[in-house]
Amino acid sequence: MTVSSKIGLGLIGAGRHGIRYARHLIQDVPHARLHAVCRQHPEQGLDVPGSEDVRIYGRPEELIADPLVDAIILVVPPVLHKNLCLATVAARKPVLIEKPLATTYQDACAMVEAAARAGVPLMTAHTLRFDATIQSLLASRLRIGRPQQLVLTSHIETKGRSADHADGYGRRGALLEFGVHLLDLVRVLTGEEIETVQCVLNQIPPAHPETFAKVHLRTMSGMPCSIEVARVAAGRVG
């Protein structure tokens, strides 16, 4: 496949997760090419093998307007998702957004509706559904049979994070940071939509980002599902 026939991708965000995306896009996606990256400090370039020809921008609107960028990936603090998503779909370019889609229900609806009006694909990067264990479980559903209930747990150790980390999540905590993976898995593993939700948090955001959440859900067929997420000192679970 020639360079000109490959999908030209633009990556907005080159922090820890953004660099991972850049590395995968350059090394593991043969039918696409990373054409451009936008980062807060463009003078830092992109320290990834094979990135010599990647264009570096300092302003998102410049990358979005680049005619050689066919689709865009957002790996930025979630509070920035809405405006960047709206600008991208207004340019009629497909967009993949690192989870969570948004920090509020209203923002998420505005983004989905704008993409639908523009006829542009919009996807959230819920990567856990593609994990080998999850895929194996899905492949075995006919043999296993319909589950009677679903219990999902994720405890993640608290790591050193910047003082403004929670601000990037709209002062939300564990449930929005990594609990969204489990919320997505409820729909993936049951194949159903959710009818009712009850949630208990140890702290109420945005005043204080939660570090523990217990969520009880019931699917449309009545299947009970339970999710527990927590920030812990040590000992990752899930």
Secondary structure by P-SEA (a helix, b strand, c coil): ccccccbbbbbccccaaaaaaaaaaacccccccccccccccccccccccccccbbbbccaaaaaacccccbbbbbccccaaaaaaaaaaaacbbbbbcccccccaaaaaaaaaaaaaacbbbbccccccccaaaaaaaaaccccccccbbbbbbbbccccccccccccccccccccccaaaaaaaaaaaacccccbbbbbbccccccbbbcbbbbbbbcccbbbbbbbbbbccccccc
